[in-house]
Amino acid sequence: MMPPLLELKNLRVSFPGPRGPVEVVSGVSFDLGRERLGIVGESGSGKSLTGRSILRLLRPPAKVSVDRLRFDGADLLAMSEREMRQVRGARISMVMQDPRYSLNPVMTVGDQIAEALKVHERIPRREVRERVMDMLDKVRIHDPERVMKLYPHEVSGGMGQRVMIAMMLIPKPDILIADEPTSALDVSVQAQVLDLIEEMIAEYGMGLILISHDLDLVARYCDRVLVMNQGEVVEELEAGGLHRAQHPYTRALLESVPRIDETRKVLPVMDRGAGVGT
């Protein structure tokens, strides 16, 4: 049996509060192979903080403690900040929620994707250009030569998210962390972006951590699901068996989703005390 690509044990994240430290991630642990792992839960459940902690992106006043954080056999906790910069992007990439806040407004699309490549590899300028155009083509952007010259404000939300995916995947990382990659997109574009991520994951043989609040989405695109509530993992199950979830919180999430063939007169809502209320 192959060792896991990523090992995370007992991750805790806290922030200072008026009455003392407030713990927002409490003892999260999981292993990741070259598979598709979904992390689901409501806003504020600690999903995004978990993803950022893996890349050591949280800064004071956040306080992070973890018993083990290993990637491909290397101890990420023991790495200097300079060494971590060689891991971020090149070996573990993260797609953020909204490209409008992640892309540099004063750099062209082509320059930003090229920068993600040149930071980690020394290759001739012509080859950089060819790889950028090839990657834009792979993320289904027509006329990549024209799009390369555009600035972020000149592209649509869907195209901006494809640009972000191209930027994160051009170094061919081992793990992609996708934090709500379709939350800013309409339904038709969401499916296109997720299908694209799935294709690229399969082509490069990467591991995927898909962070979302959409249970149906992770059931379709993931192999395994972690359900988080108030900073803790409350249930872990195979994505195909999500409908057989046992934990009251997971059941509440499932019941709160409206259906096309809805017959219930009242849609259940989350009851913070016991699971589902009306």
C-alpha positions in Angstrom: 0.0 0.0 0.0 1.4 3.4 -1.0 1.9 6.0 1.7 -0.4 9.0 1.6 0.6 12.0 -0.3 -0.5 14.4 2.5 -0.8 13.7 6.2 -2.6 16.1 8.5 -3.1 15.3 12.2 -4.8 17.3 14.9 -4.9 20.7 13.2 -6.1 23.5 15.5 -6.6 27.2 14.5 -7.6 30.0 17.0 -8.0 33.7 16.9 -7.9 36.2 19.9 -11.2 37.2 21.2 -12.5 39.7 23.8 -12.8 36.8 26.3 -9.7 34.9 25.2 -8.7 32.7 22.3 -11.5 31.4 20.1 -10.7 28.0 18.5 -12.2 27.8 14.9 -10.6 24.6 13.8 -10.5 21.8 16.4 -8.5 18.7 15.9 -8.9 18.1 12.1 -7.1 15.0 10.9 -7.0 13.2 7.5 -4.8 11.6 4.9 -4.9 12.3 1.2 -3.7 10.1 -1.6 -4.0 10.7 -5.4 -7.7 10.9 -4.9 -10.6 13.4 -4.8 -11.5 14.5 -1.3 -14.4 16.8 -0.6 -14.7 18.9 2.5 -18.2 20.3 3.1 -20.0 22.3 5.7 -21.7 25.7 6.3 -19.9 29.0 6.0 -17.7 29.4 9.1 -17.2 25.7 9.7 -13.4 25.9 9.2 -13.1 24.5 5.6 -11.1 27.3 4.1 -8.9 27.7 7.1 -8.0 24.0 6.9 -7.0 24.4 3.3 -4.9 27.6 4.0 -3.3 25.9 7.0 -1.9 23.1 4.8 0.0 25.7 2.8 0.9 27.6 5.9 -0.8 30.8 4.6 -2.3 31.9 7.9 -0.5 34.8 9.6 -0.9 36.4 13.1 -3.1 37.0 14.9 -4.1 33.5 13.8 -2.5 30.8 16.0 -2.0 27.4 14.3 -0.9 24.2 15.9 -0.7 20.8 14.3 0.9 17.5 15.4 1.8 16.3 11.9 1.8 18.0 8.5 3.7 15.9 6.0 3.7 16.1 2.2 5.2 13.4 0.0 7.3 12.3 3.0 8.6 15.8 3.8 7.8 17.6 7.1 6.1 20.9 6.1 6.4 22.1 9.7 10.2 21.9 9.6 10.5 23.9 6.4 11.6 27.5 6.3 9.4 30.1 4.6 11.8 30.0 1.6 11.4 26.3 1.3 7.6 26.6 1.6 7.6 28.9 -1.4 9.1 26.1 -3.4 6.1 23.9 -2.4 3.4 26.4 -2.9 2.2 26.5 -6.4 4.9 24.1 -7.7 3.7 21.1 -5.8 0.6 22.2 -3.9 -1.7 24.7 -5.6 -4.8 26.5 -4.3 -7.6 27.9 -6.4 -9.4 30.7 -4.4 -13.1 31.5 -4.4 -13.3 34.6 -6.6 -10.8 35.5 -9.4 -11.7 39.2 -9.0 -9.8 39.2 -5.7 -7.1 36.7 -6.6 -5.8 38.0 -9.9 -3.5 41.0 -10.1 -5.5 43.9 -11.8 -2.4 45.5 -13.3 -0.9 42.4 -14.9 -2.2 40.8 -18.1 -3.6 37.3 -18.0 -0.6 35.9 -19.9 2.0 37.5 -17.6 0.3 36.1 -14.5 0.2 32.6 -15.8 3.8 32.9 -17.0 4.9 34.2 -13.6 3.4 31.0 -12.0 5.7 29.0 -14.3 8.8 31.1 -14.2 8.9 31.3 -10.4 9.5 27.5 -10.2 11.2 26.7 -13.5 14.0 28.2 -15.6 12.9 27.8 -19.2 13.4 29.9 -22.4 10.9 32.7 -23.0 9.6 31.1 -26.1 8.8 27.9 -24.3 7.1 29.8 -21.5 4.8 31.5 -24.1 4.0 28.1 -25.7 3.2 26.5 -22.4 0.9 29.4 -21.4 -1.0 29.2 -24.7 -1.2 25.4 -24.4 -2.6 25.7 -20.9 -5.2 28.3 -21.9 -6.3 26.0 -24.6 -6.5 23.1 -22.1 -8.9 25.2 -20.0 -11.0 25.7 -23.0 -10.3 29.4 -23.7 -10.6 30.1 -27.4 -8.1 32.4 -29.0 -5.5 32.2 -26.2 -3.2 34.6 -28.0 -5.8 37.4 -27.6 -6.8 36.4 -24.1 -3.1 36.5 -23.0 -3.1 40.2 -23.6 -6.2 41.0 -21.6 -6.4 42.3 -18.0 -8.6 40.6 -15.4 -11.3 43.3 -15.6 -11.7 42.5 -19.3 -12.7 38.8 -18.8 -15.9 37.3 -17.5 -16.2 35.6 -14.1 -16.1 32.1 -15.8 -13.1 33.0 -17.9 -11.4 34.5 -14.9 -11.9 31.3 -13.0 -10.4 29.3 -15.9 -7.4 31.6 -15.9 -7.0 30.9 -12.2 -7.1 27.2 -12.8 -4.6 27.5 -15.7 -2.3 29.5 -13.4 -2.5 26.9 -10.6 -2.1 23.9 -12.9 0.7 25.1 -15.2 3.5 24.0 -12.8 1.8 20.5 -12.7 1.4 20.3 -8.9 0.8 17.0 -7.0 -2.2 18.4 -5.0 -4.8 21.0 -6.0 -6.9 22.6 -3.2 -10.0 24.1 -4.8 -11.8 26.4 -2.4 -15.3 27.0 -3.6 -14.0 27.3 -7.2 -17.5 27.8 -8.6 -19.3 29.9 -6.0 -19.1 33.1 -8.1 -20.3 31.4 -11.3 -23.7 30.7 -12.7 -24.9 27.1 -12.9 -24.0 26.3 -16.5 -20.5 27.7 -16.1 -20.1 25.8 -12.8 -20.5 22.5 -14.5 -18.0 23.4 -17.2 -15.3 24.5 -14.6 -15.8 21.4 -12.5 -15.6 19.1 -15.5 -12.4 20.9 -16.5 -10.9 20.4 -13.0 -11.8 16.7 -13.1 -10.2 16.2 -16.5 -7.0 18.0 -15.4 -6.8 15.9 -12.2 -7.1 12.7 -14.2 -4.5 13.8 -16.8 -1.9 14.8 -14.2 -2.7 12.2 -11.6 -3.1 14.7 -8.8 -4.8 14.7 -5.5 -7.7 17.0 -5.1 -9.2 18.7 -2.0 -12.5 20.3 -3.1 -13.9 22.7 -0.4 -17.6 23.4 -0.8 -20.9 23.9 1.0 -22.7 22.0 -1.8 -23.2 18.3 -0.9 -24.6 17.3 -4.2 -21.5 18.8 -6.0 -19.0 16.9 -3.9 -21.0 13.7 -4.2 -20.6 14.0 -8.0 -17.0 15.0 -8.2 -15.3 13.4 -5.2 -14.4 9.9 -4.0 -14.5 10.7 -0.2 -16.2 13.4 1.9 -15.4 15.0 5.2 -18.3 16.9 6.8 -17.2 19.8 9.1 -19.3 21.6 11.7 -18.0 24.3 14.0 -14.3 23.5 13.3 -14.6 19.7 13.7 -14.9 16.8 11.3 -18.2 15.2 12.4 -18.4 12.5 9.7 -16.3 10.9 7.0 -17.9 8.7 4.3 -17.6 7.6 0.7 -19.1 10.2 -1.7 -21.4 7.7 -3.3 -22.9 6.8 0.1 -23.6 10.4 1.2 -27.3 9.7 1.3 -26.6 7.1 3.9 -25.0 9.6 6.3 -25.8 8.9 10.0 -24.6 12.1 11.8 -27.5 14.5 12.7 -25.6 17.5 11.2 -25.0 15.8 7.9 -28.6 14.6 7.7 -29.7 18.2 8.5 -27.6 19.5 5.6 -29.1 17.0 3.2 -32.6 17.7 4.3 -32.1 21.5 4.0 -31.4 21.2 0.2 -34.5 22.0 -1.9 -35.3 19.5 -4.7 -36.8 20.0 -8.2 -39.6 17.7 -7.3 -40.2 19.4 -3.9 -43.4 18.3 -2.2 -42.7 19.4 1.4 -44.8 22.4 2.5 -42.0 23.7 4.8 -38.3 23.4 3.9 -36.3 22.3 7.0 -33.6 24.7 8.2 -30.7 24.1 10.5 -31.4 23.9 14.2 -28.2 24.7 16.0 -29.3 22.7 19.0 -30.4 19.4 17.5 -29.9 19.1 13.8 -33.1 20.0 11.8 -35.8 22.4 12.6 -38.8 23.8 10.7 
